[in-house]
Each structure stands twice: as structure tokens, then as C-alpha cells.
Amino acid sequence: MNFPKPYADAVARLRVPGGFVLLAAFLWLSRPTLPALAAGLPLSVLGMALRAWAAGHLEKNTALTESGPYAWVRNPLYIGTLLTSLGLIIAAQRWELAALAAVVFFLIYLPVVELEEQHLAALFPAFSAYAERVPKLVPHRPSGSAAKRFQWSVYRRNQEYQAAFGFLVGVAVLVWKALE
């Protein structure tokens, strides 16, 4: 899917504020129950684990990351966010949140993914070969294995702990709402 660059640039600036709007809608609309939490939270935890794994490999703007989940899919952080959101939506039990998340994903995240990939292609000549080998959004088993391992120092430098903290706060709110 190709988005005009001016549009992609504009929505890239909306990604973080859009996340806060989604969070506010989520907190306001959610109607969790304990069984819904039991159904949705494992998927969300899986998404957060994928995000953490990716953040422990990602050397932003210094090296083309091809190890860890980046050997399976080019955008594991976005896939992790999608899984986390889906699990929280299941726990929240509101179709409106699913519709809102789908709109945000298609109108904001997909253009941002394209913009980031254009940036990587300009920064790293090897990106085009990597893009031919590894799918953008649907993971597949890599043909080889990259030697680089997960590094906590890289995870911390990428500040992924902020997403983990936000996730835990969101889960606490859902549990509180389910128990009231």
C-alpha cells in the first residue's frame, strides 16, 4: 500500500497523540469481566513479549537489525502492538474499540511503517535485500539464524520499559473495572 509522503509525514506526528486518544477511549469504554481478562490478557502479554524481544535487538539508525524477531518479520514492534491491542480489546469487550483500533492502524500505523521503511532504505543499502527476504507484517520462519542476541542494554536504550509500564497500568485499570 502506497501512501503519499505528505500524508505519511502528517500522520507520523499523530502517532503518539493518537495513542493517547485510543487510551482515553479504551479506559472510558471498556467493560471487562474476569473471564474476558482471562481470554484477552495472554494475547496482550504475548504482544508485549514480542515488543520487548524486538526492542532488545533494535539498533535504531546505527545498524540494520536482522536478528531476533527481525529475522521473522520487518516490523515486529508494530505486530507486538497489534497483538497487545487485540488482547486488551478482547478483555475490554467493546467492538467499538476494535473498530477504532483498526482505523488507527490503517490510517496512521501503515503509513508510518512505509515512511520508516523508506528511511531505512535510504540509510542502509542492504535494506532492499533484507526486504526481499523478510516480510513486512506477516511473520515467516527465517532461512538462517542471525548471531546477535537480545541485549538488555539495547532494550533499556530503546526505553521499551515505558511501554511495559503503560501496559501494566492499563491491566490494573481493567482489573479494577472488572472487580467493581
C-alpha positions as CSV (number, residue, x, y, z in Angstrom):
1,M,0.0,0.0,0.0
2,N,1.5,3.3,-1.0
3,F,0.6,6.5,0.9
4,P,1.5,10.0,-0.3
5,K,4.6,11.2,1.5
6,P,2.9,14.4,2.8
7,Y,0.1,12.3,4.3
8,A,2.6,9.8,5.9
9,D,4.6,12.7,7.3
10,A,1.5,14.3,8.8
11,V,0.2,11.1,10.4
12,A,3.6,10.2,11.8
13,R,3.3,13.2,14.0
14,L,-0.2,12.0,15.1
15,R,1.0,8.5,16.2
16,V,1.7,9.4,19.8
17,P,-1.2,11.7,20.3
18,G,-3.4,9.2,18.6
19,G,-2.2,6.6,21.1
20,F,-3.4,8.8,23.9
21,V,-6.8,9.2,22.3
22,L,-7.0,5.4,22.0
23,L,-6.0,5.0,25.6
24,A,-8.7,7.5,26.8
25,A,-11.4,5.8,24.6
26,F,-10.2,2.4,25.9
27,L,-10.4,3.5,29.6
28,W,-13.8,5.2,29.1
29,L,-15.5,2.4,27.0
30,S,-14.0,-0.8,28.4
31,R,-16.4,-3.2,30.3
32,P,-14.1,-6.0,31.3
33,T,-15.1,-9.1,33.2
34,L,-12.7,-11.6,34.8
35,P,-13.4,-14.2,32.0
36,A,-12.8,-11.6,29.3
37,L,-9.5,-10.7,31.1
38,A,-8.5,-14.3,31.2
39,A,-9.2,-14.6,27.4
40,G,-7.5,-11.3,26.3
41,L,-4.5,-10.8,28.6
42,P,-2.5,-13.8,27.4
43,L,-2.6,-12.4,23.9
44,S,-1.6,-9.0,25.2
45,V,1.3,-10.4,27.2
46,L,2.5,-12.2,24.0
47,G,2.4,-8.9,22.2
48,M,4.4,-7.2,24.9
49,A,6.9,-10.0,24.9
50,L,7.3,-9.6,21.2
51,R,7.8,-5.9,21.6
52,A,10.4,-6.5,24.4
53,W,12.3,-9.1,22.2
54,A,12.3,-6.7,19.3
55,A,13.5,-3.7,21.5
56,G,16.4,-5.8,22.7
57,H,17.7,-6.2,19.2
58,L,16.9,-2.8,17.6
59,E,19.9,-0.6,17.0
60,K,18.0,2.5,15.7
61,N,19.7,4.3,12.8
62,T,23.1,2.7,13.5
63,A,22.7,-0.8,12.1
64,L,20.2,-2.7,10.0
65,T,18.6,-5.0,12.5
66,E,18.1,-8.5,11.1
67,S,18.3,-10.6,14.3
68,G,15.7,-11.8,16.8
69,P,12.2,-11.2,15.6
70,Y,13.6,-9.0,12.8
71,A,14.6,-12.3,11.1
72,W,11.0,-13.3,11.0
73,V,9.2,-10.0,10.1
74,R,10.4,-6.5,9.4
75,N,8.1,-4.7,11.8
76,P,7.9,-6.8,15.0
77,L,7.2,-3.8,17.2
78,Y,4.1,-3.0,15.3
79,I,3.0,-6.6,15.3
80,G,3.5,-6.7,19.0
81,T,1.5,-3.5,19.4
82,L,-1.3,-5.0,17.3
83,L,-1.3,-8.3,19.4
84,T,-1.3,-6.3,22.7
85,S,-4.1,-4.1,21.5
86,L,-6.2,-7.1,20.3
87,G,-5.8,-8.8,23.6
88,L,-6.8,-5.6,25.5
89,I,-9.8,-5.2,23.2
90,I,-10.9,-8.8,23.9
91,A,-10.6,-8.0,27.6
92,A,-12.5,-4.7,27.3
93,Q,-15.4,-6.4,25.4
94,R,-16.2,-3.5,23.2
95,W,-16.5,-3.8,19.4
96,E,-16.2,0.0,19.1
97,L,-12.6,-0.2,20.4
98,A,-11.8,-2.8,17.7
99,A,-13.2,-0.5,15.0
100,L,-11.3,2.5,16.4
101,A,-8.0,0.5,16.6
102,A,-8.5,-0.8,13.1
103,V,-8.9,2.8,11.7
104,V,-5.9,4.0,13.6
105,F,-3.8,1.0,12.4
106,F,-4.8,1.5,8.7
107,L,-4.7,5.3,8.6
108,I,-1.8,6.0,10.9
109,Y,0.4,3.0,11.5
110,L,0.6,1.6,8.0
111,P,1.7,5.0,6.5
112,V,4.3,5.3,9.3
113,V,5.6,1.8,8.6
114,E,6.1,2.8,5.0
115,L,7.8,6.0,6.0
116,E,10.2,4.2,8.3
117,E,11.0,1.6,5.6
118,Q,11.8,4.5,3.2
119,H,14.1,5.9,5.8
120,L,15.8,2.5,6.4
121,A,16.3,2.0,2.6
122,A,18.0,5.4,2.4
123,L,20.1,4.8,5.4
124,F,21.2,1.1,4.7
125,P,22.0,-0.1,1.2
126,A,21.3,-3.7,2.4
127,F,17.7,-2.9,3.3
128,S,16.3,-3.9,-0.2
129,A,17.8,-7.4,0.0
130,Y,16.5,-7.7,3.6
131,A,13.1,-6.5,2.5
132,E,13.0,-9.2,-0.3
133,R,13.9,-11.9,2.2
134,V,11.7,-10.9,5.2
135,P,8.0,-10.0,5.0
136,K,6.7,-6.6,6.2
137,L,3.9,-7.7,8.5
138,V,3.2,-11.4,8.3
139,P,6.0,-13.4,10.0
140,H,7.6,-16.4,8.4
141,R,10.3,-18.8,9.5
142,P,13.8,-17.4,8.6
143,S,16.1,-19.4,6.4
144,G,19.1,-18.8,8.6
145,S,19.9,-17.6,12.1
146,A,21.5,-14.3,13.0
147,A,24.2,-14.5,15.6
148,K,23.2,-11.4,17.5
149,R,21.4,-12.0,20.8
150,F,18.9,-10.0,22.8
151,Q,20.6,-7.3,24.9
152,W,19.1,-5.7,28.0
153,S,21.2,-2.6,27.4
154,V,19.6,-2.1,24.0
155,Y,16.1,-2.7,25.5
156,R,16.8,0.0,28.1
157,R,18.2,2.4,25.5
158,N,15.1,1.9,23.4
159,Q,13.0,2.7,26.5
160,E,10.7,-0.2,26.0
161,Y,10.2,-0.3,29.7
162,Q,7.9,2.7,29.3
163,A,5.5,0.6,27.1
164,A,5.7,-2.2,29.7
165,F,4.8,0.3,32.5
166,G,1.9,1.6,30.5
167,F,0.7,-1.9,29.8
168,L,0.7,-2.7,33.5
169,V,-1.2,0.4,34.3
170,G,-3.8,-0.5,31.7
171,V,-4.1,-4.0,33.0
172,A,-4.5,-2.6,36.6
173,V,-7.4,-0.4,35.4
174,L,-9.1,-3.3,33.6
175,V,-8.8,-5.5,36.7
176,W,-10.2,-2.6,38.8
177,K,-13.1,-2.1,36.4
178,A,-13.8,-5.9,36.3
179,L,-13.9,-6.1,40.1
180,E,-16.1,-3.0,40.7
